[in-house]
Amino acid sequence: MAKSLWEKYDECQLKELDEINEEYKKFLDNGKTERECVEISVAMAEKAGYRNIEEVIKEGKTLKAGDKVYAVCMKKSIALFNIGEEPISNGMNILGAHIDSPRLDVKQNPLYENSGMAYLDTHYYGGVKKYQWVTIPLSLHGVIAKKDGTVINVNIGEDEKDPVFVITDLLIHLSAAQLEKKAAKVIEGENLDLLIANKPLSKAEGLEEDEKEAVKRNVLKMLKDKYGVEEDDFQSAELEIVPAGKARDCGIDRSMILSYGHDDRICAFPSLYAMLETEIPKRTACCLLVDKEEIGSMGATGMQSRYFENMVAELVALTEGDSNIKVRRALQNSKMLSSDVSAAYDPLFAEVFEKRSSAGLGCGITFNKFTGARGKNGSNDANAEYIAELRKIMDADDIGYQFVEMGKVDAGGGGTIAYIMANYGMQVIDCGVAVLSMHAPYEIGSKADIYEAVRAYRAFLKNA
């Protein structure tokens, strides 16, 4: 296992480390969904001089070295490009991360009342341990789209004056049978329903004499009064349930951050931060923040869609002229860091780790030559020559890094977007930040690793 990085930093570096991590905590607090992350990214990009590529196309302009553009896909994914000195067909240096995280999604017919309590029915998203989501304060984020074209933003539970929501659990006094179940069955997916109300509508407020489900009726009245929505509008809503509250410093030494959504915003934010700092690069720099990784990168906003490829085609047309072969060359000649989290070694669960190949918290960014499960199933496997090149870049800037695996060979495994990008023939490796308690409602990351990720991504965009 690699050594801790904390002892190597001077006062100037420690100051920069603190500044970056304070900005990261703000990103976590305000970007709990993929839509929110894209909104923040656009604001940061425009402040740094980026323009929407649609405006460039509409104006009939071309792009040259030093121009900066971004492209948004359905408000859930974003790609940023800093045009380099070399032709794009020579390839790009790409940082790719995802901005979706495990959560609970509200179903399309969710609202119901049972025994005087109103609930929202949910469907969990991504890999979760269901028992971790009960009895913690939860918030509701997302949008409700109405038939008249109005889109209403919803964010309830983050302001200190807001109410929060909760999923209940069985009291310990009656849990004898429940405690005999396997962990996967202690809480069933269909029981992850959000408790949202207990107060019935009164007759003075409009309750009819024989009307049933008065608590549900009260919820609908409040939704109508506050948002102007009807029950049917849930059918065209995207509402996500996430842990309420802000990112917090963790540990008496404040060396860590405890928060929802480290996977994968702990890589997305350093990627974006490094990208926005980059001056005119030799090779075109790209930062790609995408949706749907937690469920296989499917769908129009996931990495398996053609959106990124289409944007590269637009870039080639705006710089070198419309050419299908140059688009293919641009993709094949590119180099990418698939910026996703890895598992930090946890001594409390040492039995599933192989210590020599495990990531140490606070020991630098992680390189995973391969991911997948057991026999490397579903994995990208980076080439030795590419790894040697990256080692040279990291060592030249004295960046702390470690080559790791997720755990013991037969203990399980996971994957990233790396294999999808490798389909273009480009050089790709997983390079990210190790976290503790991955996919839990609250995960732990090291401030040193976040800082080192920014430094590593800066060096890659400049020197790869």
SULNOR-V948694 format. One record per residue. N is the residue number from 0. PHI is phi in degrees with one decimal (NA if undefined). Layout:
{{N:PHI} {N:PHI}}
//
This chain:
{{0:NA} {1:-68.4} {2:-85.4} {3:-64.1} {4:-90.1} {5:-60.1} {6:-73.2} {7:-87.9} {8:-79.7} {9:-90.4} {10:-62.8} {11:-64.2} {12:-67.4} {13:-64.3} {14:-66.1} {15:-64.4} {16:-57.3} {17:-64.1} {18:-62.4} {19:-63.4} {20:-70.4} {21:-66.3} {22:-65.8} {23:-64.2} {24:-62.8} {25:-64.9} {26:-60.9} {27:-63.7} {28:-65.9} {29:-99.1} {30:-126.4} {31:-89.0} {32:-129.8} {33:-64.8} {34:-62.0} {35:-65.3} {36:-62.4} {37:-65.4} {38:-58.9} {39:-64.4} {40:-63.4} {41:-63.0} {42:-61.9} {43:-66.1} {44:-65.7} {45:-65.5} {46:-63.5} {47:-89.3} {48:97.7} {49:-83.5} {50:-119.1} {51:-67.6} {52:-61.5} {53:-63.2} {54:-67.1} {55:-62.9} {56:-64.3} {57:-63.3} {58:-81.7} {59:70.1} {60:-91.8} {61:-110.7} {62:-117.2} {63:-135.6} {64:-54.8} {65:96.2} {66:-72.9} {67:-127.4} {68:-136.4} {69:-135.4} {70:-136.2} {71:-110.9} {72:-110.1} {73:53.6} {74:66.7} {75:-126.9} {76:-139.4} {77:-145.5} {78:-124.8} {79:-115.8} {80:-130.4} {81:-113.6} {82:-67.1} {83:-92.3} {84:-71.1} {85:-83.3} {86:-58.3} {87:-62.0} {88:-63.8} {89:-75.1} {90:109.6} {91:-119.7} {92:-101.6} {93:-115.0} {94:-105.8} {95:-123.4} {96:-136.7} {97:-115.2} {98:-118.7} {99:-92.8} {100:-138.6} {101:-56.2} {102:-167.3} {103:-117.7} {104:-101.5} {105:-77.1} {106:-69.7} {107:-80.5} {108:-127.5} {109:-94.4} {110:-82.8} {111:-150.0} {112:-118.6} {113:-145.1} {114:55.1} {115:81.2} {116:-127.0} {117:-101.9} {118:-132.0} {119:-110.1} {120:-76.7} {121:-129.2} {122:-136.8} {123:-69.3} {124:-120.7} {125:83.4} {126:-82.2} {127:-129.4} {128:-90.3} {129:-62.0} {130:-67.3} {131:-74.2} {132:-95.4} {133:-93.6} {134:58.4} {135:-117.7} {136:-67.4} {137:-124.2} {138:-122.6} {139:-120.6} {140:-126.4} {141:144.6} {142:-135.9} {143:-121.2} {144:-99.2} {145:-95.0} {146:-64.3} {147:-82.7} {148:96.4} {149:-70.1} {150:-119.2} {151:-105.1} {152:-81.4} {153:-122.3} {154:-150.8} {155:-124.0} {156:119.7} {157:-95.7} {158:-69.9} {159:-60.9} {160:-86.8} {161:-74.1} {162:-74.0} {163:-117.2} {164:-123.8} {165:-156.3} {166:-110.6} {167:-81.4} {168:-128.8} {169:-75.3} {170:-61.2} {171:-59.0} {172:-65.7} {173:-118.7} {174:-101.9} {175:-56.2} {176:-71.6} {177:-59.8} {178:-72.0} {179:-87.6} {180:-77.5} {181:-68.2} {182:-56.5} {183:-67.2} {184:-113.6} {185:-57.9} {186:-121.1} {187:-83.5} {188:-57.1} {189:-73.3} {190:-98.9} {191:-85.4} {192:-100.1} {193:-88.1} {194:-77.4} {195:-121.8} {196:-165.6} {197:-142.9} {198:-96.8} {199:-79.7} {200:-69.5} {201:-91.8} {202:-63.2} {203:-64.8} {204:-92.8} {205:118.5} {206:-70.6} {207:-74.2} {208:-57.8} {209:-102.2} {210:-73.0} {211:-98.3} {212:52.1} {213:-68.5} {214:-70.6} {215:-60.5} {216:-61.5} {217:-68.9} {218:-61.4} {219:-63.6} {220:-64.6} {221:-64.8} {222:-64.5} {223:-67.0} {224:-67.7} {225:-85.1} {226:-114.5} {227:71.7} {228:-112.1} {229:-105.6} {230:-59.8} {231:-63.4} {232:-69.4} {233:-59.9} {234:-64.6} {235:-117.4} {236:-115.6} {237:-124.1} {238:-118.8} {239:-116.9} {240:-104.4} {241:-134.7} {242:-60.3} {243:-83.4} {244:110.4} {245:-94.8} {246:-64.0} {247:-129.2} {248:-61.8} {249:-121.4} {250:94.6} {251:-63.5} {252:-92.4} {253:54.8} {254:-87.1} {255:-129.5} {256:-124.9} {257:-102.8} {258:-164.6} {259:-77.0} {260:90.0} {261:-53.7} {262:-87.7} {263:-128.8} {264:-72.0} {265:-69.9} {266:-104.9} {267:-64.4} {268:-65.4} {269:-58.4} {270:-63.0} {271:-64.6} {272:-60.3} {273:-65.0} {274:-62.3} {275:-71.3} {276:-83.8} {277:-68.6} {278:-80.3} {279:-65.0} {280:-85.7} {281:-67.3} {282:-101.9} {283:-54.1} {284:-95.8} {285:-137.8} {286:-121.1} {287:-120.6} {288:-116.6} {289:-123.5} {290:-101.5} {291:70.9} {292:-62.1} {293:-67.6} {294:-124.7} {295:96.4} {296:62.0} {297:-83.8} {298:88.5} {299:-64.4} {300:-100.4} {301:-91.8} {302:-68.8} {303:-78.8} {304:-78.5} {305:-94.1} {306:-60.9} {307:-63.3} {308:-59.2} {309:-63.8} {310:-68.7} {311:-63.2} {312:-61.8} {313:-62.7} {314:-62.6} {315:-60.1} {316:-63.2} {317:-82.4} {318:-119.7} {319:-119.3} {320:96.9} {321:-60.5} {322:-158.7} {323:-63.5} {324:-67.5} {325:-70.6} {326:-63.6} {327:-62.0} {328:-64.8} {329:-57.9} {330:-72.1} {331:-67.7} {332:-84.3} {333:-78.1} {334:-125.4} {335:-137.7} {336:-104.5} {337:-79.9} {338:-87.9} {339:-136.1} {340:-72.5} {341:-124.2} {342:-89.1} {343:-77.6} {344:-61.7} {345:-118.0} {346:-63.0} {347:-75.8} {348:-130.7} {349:-60.7} {350:-66.0} {351:-101.3} {352:-109.3} {353:-105.4} {354:-58.3} {355:-62.9} {356:-108.6} {357:-102.4} {358:-83.0} {359:-91.9} {360:-66.8} {361:80.2} {362:-112.5} {363:111.0} {364:-64.1} {365:-111.6} {366:-113.1} {367:-108.1} {368:-55.2} {369:-144.8} {370:-122.1} {371:77.1} {372:-131.3} {373:50.2} {374:-81.5} {375:61.4} {376:-62.5} {377:75.4} {378:-107.9} {379:-84.0} {380:-130.6} {381:-68.3} {382:-77.6} {383:-60.2} {384:-63.8} {385:-67.0} {386:-62.0} {387:-61.3} {388:-62.4} {389:-67.6} {390:-59.3} {391:-62.1} {392:-63.7} {393:-66.2} {394:-66.0} {395:-63.0} {396:-104.7} {397:53.3} {398:-92.6} {399:-77.8} {400:-146.0} {401:-146.6} {402:-94.7} {403:-140.4} {404:-124.0} {405:-70.2} {406:-175.2} {407:-62.3} {408:-53.5} {409:-101.6} {410:-81.6} {411:152.4} {412:152.8} {413:-169.8} {414:-145.2} {415:-136.4} {416:-83.3} {417:-58.1} {418:-65.4} {419:-70.1} {420:-68.8} {421:-64.4} {422:-61.1} {423:-80.4} {424:90.3} {425:-80.3} {426:-80.1} {427:-139.7} {428:-143.6} {429:-78.1} {430:-145.6} {431:-152.7} {432:-121.0} {433:-81.4} {434:-130.7} {435:-95.5} {436:60.6} {437:-55.0} {438:74.5} {439:-78.3} {440:-56.5} {441:-128.3} {442:-114.4} {443:-122.1} {444:-129.4} {445:-90.0} {446:-62.1} {447:-64.4} {448:-68.2} {449:-64.3} {450:-62.6} {451:-67.5} {452:-64.5} {453:-59.2} {454:-63.4} {455:-66.6} {456:-69.4} {457:-57.5} {458:-63.5} {459:-64.3} {460:-62.7} {461:-83.0} {462:-118.0} {463:-71.3}}
//
